Amino acid sequence: MTVERAILLTVGGLIIISVLLAVYVNINWLWLTGILGAHLVQASFTGLCPVVMMFKRLGLPSKPGFT
């Protein structure tokens, strides 16, 4: 598992969970989905993502691009 794939798995999982919580618990969980989307846009411009830093500290290798 690389840092890039771990990010996709983490954010994708959080989005699915927040949508399911919005459907079955409370519509306000969609705020989490919006925050995740806004963070992805912000990270694409600044390159700053705390989750990436955490995965790098855990020792996950980084591989540019998709294959």
Residue pairs with C-beta under 8 A, 6 or more apart in sequence:
1 9
1 60
2 60
2 61
2 62
2 63
3 52
3 55
3 56
3 60
3 61
3 62
3 63
4 62
4 63
4 64
4 66
6 55
6 60
7 49
7 51
7 52
7 55
10 51
11 36
11 40
11 51
14 32
14 36
15 33
15 36
18 29
18 30
18 32
18 33
18 36
19 29
19 30
19 33
21 29
21 32
22 28
22 29
22 30
22 33
39 49
42 48
43 49
43 52
56 62
